[in-house]
């Protein structure tokens, strides 16, 4: 199963460097690969989160199409641009996508369409979701450790 979020905005960032600066200004522990130009980004975007390699898919989309395909969401107004973030079951990819989207939205005055929630959220809320996912990793790891211990006991 894949997850998706979108950033809707009225302006685009001009480069990966500008996007990375937005991430850095938010204090997020995320590094984007600068291997491809932002304007042509399509598919997997390698990133580093907390010194761990990961990736999420990232593509530019037509904002009007996104809005028309999502009639149950109140967009409040038309938006000019949309960029989509997709990932599978990798928690690092999800955390990275939410952080990258939050920084992009904050830098462009945009909002994040959280498809799981079915609503637009602020960049701050997207960052909070990333933090919750990141913290959830510890709970999941502990549950796996306990289950593994139970199976090891004679």
C-alpha positions as CSV (number, residue, x, y, z in Angstrom):
1,X,0.0,0.0,0.0
2,X,1.3,3.4,-0.8
3,X,0.6,6.7,0.9
4,X,0.4,10.1,-0.7
5,X,0.5,13.7,0.3
6,X,0.5,16.8,-1.9
7,X,1.8,20.3,-1.5
8,X,-0.5,22.9,-3.1
9,X,0.9,26.4,-3.6
10,X,0.8,29.4,-5.8
11,X,4.6,29.5,-6.3
12,X,7.3,26.9,-6.9
13,X,10.7,26.6,-5.4
14,X,13.3,27.2,-8.0
15,X,15.9,24.6,-7.1
16,X,16.8,21.7,-4.8
17,X,19.2,24.1,-3.1
18,X,16.3,26.4,-2.3
19,X,14.2,23.5,-1.0
20,X,17.2,22.2,1.1
21,X,17.5,25.7,2.6
22,X,13.8,25.7,3.5
23,X,14.3,22.3,5.2
24,X,17.4,23.6,7.0
25,X,15.6,26.7,8.2
26,X,12.9,24.5,9.8
27,X,15.6,22.5,11.6
28,X,14.6,19.2,10.0
29,X,17.1,16.3,10.1
30,X,16.7,15.7,6.3
31,X,19.0,16.0,3.4
32,X,17.8,15.9,-0.2
33,X,19.8,14.5,-3.0
34,X,20.8,17.3,-5.4
35,X,21.4,14.8,-8.2
36,X,18.4,15.9,-10.2
37,X,17.0,19.4,-10.9
38,X,13.8,20.2,-9.0
39,X,11.9,21.2,-12.2
40,X,12.4,17.8,-13.7
41,X,12.0,15.6,-10.6
42,X,10.0,12.5,-11.4
43,X,10.1,9.3,-9.3
44,X,12.4,8.3,-6.5
45,X,14.1,11.1,-4.6
46,X,17.0,9.8,-2.5
47,X,17.2,11.5,0.9
48,X,19.1,11.1,4.2
49,X,17.1,11.2,7.4
50,X,19.0,11.1,10.7
51,X,22.0,9.8,8.8
52,X,20.0,6.9,7.3
53,X,19.4,6.6,3.6
54,X,15.9,6.5,2.3
55,X,13.8,7.7,-0.6
56,X,10.2,8.7,-1.5
57,X,8.6,9.3,-4.9
58,X,8.1,12.9,-5.9
59,X,6.4,14.3,-9.0
60,X,4.9,17.6,-10.2
61,X,1.2,17.4,-10.8
62,X,-1.4,19.8,-12.3
63,X,-3.1,21.5,-9.3
64,X,-6.5,21.7,-11.1
65,X,-6.4,18.0,-11.7
66,X,-5.6,17.2,-8.1
67,X,-8.4,19.4,-6.9
68,X,-10.9,17.9,-9.4
69,X,-9.9,14.4,-8.4
70,X,-10.5,15.2,-4.7
71,X,-14.0,16.5,-4.5
72,X,-14.5,15.7,-0.8
73,X,-11.8,18.1,0.3
74,X,-12.4,21.8,0.8
75,X,-9.4,23.5,-0.9
76,X,-10.7,26.9,0.1
77,X,-9.5,28.4,-3.2
78,X,-7.8,27.4,-6.5
79,X,-4.1,26.7,-6.3
80,X,-1.6,27.0,-9.2
81,X,0.9,24.2,-8.4
82,X,0.9,20.8,-6.9
83,X,3.7,18.4,-6.0
84,X,3.0,14.8,-4.9
85,X,5.0,12.7,-2.4
86,X,4.5,8.9,-2.3
87,X,6.0,6.1,-0.2
88,X,5.3,2.6,0.8
89,X,5.7,0.9,4.2
90,X,9.1,2.4,5.0
91,X,8.7,4.7,8.1
92,X,11.8,6.7,7.1
93,X,10.3,7.4,3.7
94,X,7.1,8.6,5.3
95,X,8.8,10.8,7.8
96,X,11.1,12.2,5.1
97,X,8.1,12.9,2.8
98,X,6.2,14.7,5.5
99,X,9.2,16.8,6.5
100,X,10.1,17.7,2.8
101,X,6.4,18.6,2.2
102,X,6.2,20.7,5.3
103,X,9.3,22.7,4.4
104,X,8.2,23.1,0.7
105,X,4.7,24.3,1.8
106,X,6.2,26.7,4.4
107,X,8.6,28.2,1.9
108,X,5.9,28.7,-0.8
109,X,3.0,29.7,1.4
110,X,1.2,26.5,0.5
111,X,-0.7,23.8,2.3
112,X,-0.3,20.0,2.5
113,X,-3.1,17.8,1.3
114,X,-3.0,14.8,3.7
115,X,-4.7,12.1,1.7
116,X,-5.0,9.8,4.8
117,X,-6.8,12.6,6.7
118,X,-8.7,13.8,3.7
119,X,-8.0,17.4,4.3
120,X,-5.6,20.3,3.9
121,X,-3.2,20.8,6.8
122,X,-0.7,23.5,7.6
123,X,3.0,23.0,7.2
124,X,3.3,22.9,11.0
125,X,0.7,20.0,11.2
126,X,2.6,18.1,8.5
127,X,5.8,18.5,10.5
128,X,3.9,17.2,13.6
129,X,2.8,14.2,11.7
130,X,6.4,13.5,10.7
131,X,7.4,13.7,14.3
132,X,4.6,11.3,15.4
133,X,5.7,8.8,12.7
134,X,9.3,9.1,13.8
135,X,8.4,8.6,17.4
136,X,6.2,5.7,16.5
137,X,9.3,3.9,15.1
138,X,10.5,3.4,18.7
139,X,7.2,1.9,19.8
140,X,7.2,-0.5,16.8
141,X,10.8,-1.5,17.4
142,X,10.1,-2.2,21.0
143,X,7.0,-4.3,20.1
144,X,9.1,-6.3,17.7
145,X,11.9,-6.8,20.2
146,X,9.4,-8.1,22.9
147,X,7.7,-10.5,20.4
148,X,11.1,-11.8,19.3
149,X,12.1,-12.3,22.9
150,X,8.9,-14.3,23.6
151,X,9.7,-16.6,20.8
152,X,13.3,-17.1,21.9
153,X,12.4,-18.2,25.4
154,X,12.3,-22.0,25.9
